[in-house]
Amino acid sequence: MPSTYHDEVANSMLSEDDLRAASCPRLQGLDRVLRRGIKNLSDEERGWVERIEAERKVLLADDSEVEILNFGAGSRTARRTANEMNAGWTSHAVIRQVCERAVSKPEKALLLFKLVREFRPQRAVEFGTCLGISAAYQAAALQLNGNGGSLATLEGAPSFGDVARRTLDAVSLSEVEVVVGRFLDTLPQVLADGPVDYAFVDGHHDEAATINYFRELLPHLSDGAVLVFDDIRWNDRMQRAWGVIAASPSVVAAVDLVKFGIVFVGREPCEPPRFDGAVQGSPASL
């Protein structure tokens, strides 16, 4: 990435007023989500959130230990090679601790929920199911949309896949498929099932892998697709990956929400022109 990237970000900072004034319908939709989306819930939406959060409490009380087959980067400071990640490595963890440390907090999960509600995708893909809480939020939004949307959520660890299926079954969400295996192995078949309108990319915090997932997704995205990248500032390598993605010619708008990065892909340009910068005043709790 060019060494000037961070200077360019600083010089192209988009304020909330800029986002609100955008003429692009996709940016206007994002503005609606950020300004009032996670605060205003209908009774039906609140009912789903309460059911999912009840399952979070179940997970937070689960002292069982599971073996985890990992294909990701691990910690922020780990320097695993591509070969090591492809081969996988095992660890052990207690479910409640995984829920405390690795599962999307309610504010983040609600943002995903509201993005799905706003943009109404037909086909959604999630990278990194973990225990199924974020998948439940997104699948519930799809079900509320009532347009036949479905979610495929990819998870590398079989033990997490089993827990996620129990979580989703407990809240009666059926239009979601938990796909277990290395993303390299499972993603091609998922993408072959039809155009993708929405993707949440999490679970493999590695620079090269994140860029590769974006490039693999591109030929299979519908016009106007929205992609959400988690933890774009997790370390310097993830920041570089975000910079490459935001600068792609296929991206018509890129919004840096500090922990999330959101890009819109399509043929129709957004106004204002594509920017690579943080939205000032974005929810600090995310």
N, C-alpha and C positions, 0 to 999 in steps of 0.2 A: 504494500500500500504506500502511496506517496507520503513523504514525511510531513507534508502540509495538511494532512487530513484533519487533525485536531484544530488547526487554525481555521480551516474552512468551516468546520462545525461552529466554532465560536462566531464567525462572521455571518453565518446563515441561520442564527437562532430564530426560531419561529415563536412568536408570543401567542398567548391564548386569543388575543384580539385578531391576530393574523389568521389563525385557524377558523375563528368564528366568521371572518369575512370572506373565507374561501368560496369560490364559485363552483368548485368541483363537488358533485353530490357525495362522493366517497368521503372527502374531508369534512363535509357538512355532517354526514352520518357519524363520523368519529367524534366531531365536536359535540353532538347530542349525547353520545355515550359518556364522554369525559365530563361534561358539564352537569348532567343530571341523571345519567344512566344508572349508576350503582346506588344512588340515593333513593330513587323512586321505583318502588316495586309494586306491582298489582297484587291483589290478594292471591291470585293463582301463582304468580311468581314467588311470592313469599312462602306459600305452601311448599313448593319444591325446595326452596332454600332450607327451610326448617327440616324437611325430611333428610336432605343430604347432610346437613350439619349434625343431625342426630346420629348418622352413621359415622361421622368424624369422631364423635364422642365415644362410639364403640371401639374404634381403632385406637383412640388415645388411652383406652383402658385395657388394651390387649397386650399382655406380657409375654406372649409366645415369641419364640425365636425362630427365625427362618434363615436358610442359606440363600445367598443372593449371587446369581451369576451375572457379573457386570461386564458390559462391553463399552462403557463410557470412560471419560477422563478421570473420574474419581474426585479428588480434592482440587481446590483451586491451584495448588502449587505442584500437583503431580505432573510428571513429565513422561507419561507412558507413550510408547511408540505406537504407530498405527498397527504394527504386527501384534503387539501386546493387547491392544484393545480388540482387534479382530479375533484373537484367540480366546479372549475372555479371562476373567479372574474372579475368584470367589471370595466372599466375605460372609459374616454373620451379623444379624441385627435383630433387635427387638422391635416388634411392629409399632408399639406406641412411640418409640424413639424415632422411627422412620417417619411416622405421622407428624411428630413435632418438628422435625428438622427438614424434611424433604418434600412434604405435601404442600401444595399451594394454599396460602392463607385465605380466609374468606374474602378479603378485599380483592386479591388477585383473581380468585376464582369467579367472583362476581363480574369483574371486568370482562373475562372470557365469555361468561354467560350473556352479558349485554351486547358484546360484539356479535355473537351468533344471533341474538334476537334482532339486532339492527340490520345485519347484512344478509340474513336468511339464506344461508348456503344450502344446496341440495346434498353435496358430498363434502364431508369434513374429515380431516385426518389429524391425529395427534401423535407426536413422537414423544414417548415417555409417559406411560400410563401410571407408573408407581402403584399406589394403592387404590386408584380409581376415583378419587374425589374430584379432580379437575375434569375428568371424563364425564362424571355424573352431571356436573354443572353444564357442560357443553351439550350433552345428550338431552338433558331436560329442556334446554333452550330450543333445541331442534324439535322436540316433541311439542312444545308450546307453539312453535311457529306453524305447525299443522300443514306443512307443504311436503311431507314425505321425506324430509332430510334424514341422513344417516351419518354415523360416525364410525370410523375405523381407528382404533387406538393401538399403537405399537409399543410393546414392552419386551425388553431383553430377558428379564429374569422370570422364569416359570413360577417361582413362589409368589412374586408380586402379581403376576397375571391371575393366579388363583384367588388371591385376596381381592383384586379389583373386580373379578367376576362376582364374588360374593357381595361386594359393595353395591354394584350395579343391580344385582338381583334384589337386594334388600329394598331398594327404592323403586323397583318395578320399571326399569328402563330396558327396553328390548331392542331399540333401533341403534344398537352400538355393538361392535364386534371387537373383542380383545384379541389382538394378533401377537403371539409370543414368538420370539426368535431375534436373531441379529437383524438390525434394520437393513443391513446390506442384503440379507436374504429375503426378508418379508416385504420390503417396500415395492419392488417391481410388480408383484402380483396385486398389491393394493392399488397401485397406480394404473394397472391395466384394466381395472373395473370401470373406469370412466373419468371424465374431467373432475378436477378438484376445485371447489369454490373457496375453501377456507382450510388453513393448516395452522396448528400450534406446534412449534418446533421446540422441544425440550428434551432432556434426558441424555444428551451426549454432548457435554460442554467441551467440545474440541474444535479448534479453528478450522482445520481442513475438512473434518466431517460435516460441520455446519454449512460450510460453503458448498460441499458436494451434495448435501440434501437439498439445498436451494436449487442447484443446477439440475438435479434429478427431477425435482418438482416442476420446473419451468415448462417443459413440453406438455405437461399434463394439466396445466392450470387453465381454468376458464377465463374469459376476458373479464377483468374487474375483480379477480380473486384477491382475497386479503390473507396475508401471512403474518403470524405473530411469533416472534422469536423471544424466548425467555432468557433472562440473565445475560443481556448483551454486554454488561460491564463486569461480568464475573471475574475476569482477569484480562490481561493485555491481549491475549490471543483471541478471546471472544470479542473484544472491541475491534480487533482487526477484521475478524469475520464479518461483523456488522457493517464495517466500512465498505467492504467489498460488495456485500449484498445491497446496501443502500445506494451504491454508485452504479448498479447494473442498469444498462439501457432499457431493460424490460420493466424496471420499477418507475412508476409515474409519481409516486409520493412515498416518502419514508419519514416516519415519526419516531423519535427517540424519547421514550418515557422513562428513561434511566434504567429500570429493570426489564422492561419490555421494549422491543423494537417492533413497529408495525409497518409493513410495506403493502402497497397496492400495486398490482401488476395488471397491465392492460395495454390496449392500443390507443385509447383516448387519453390525451394528456390531462393532468390536473392543473388547475390554477389556484394558487400560485404554482410556479414551476417546481419540479422536484426539489426537495430540500433534505439535507442531512443534518439535523440538529434537534436538540431537546425542546420539548414544549414547556415553556416556563410555567411554573405553577401547576404542573401535572400532579395527580394525587400522590402525596409524599408517603402514604401508607402502602403503596403497591410494592 
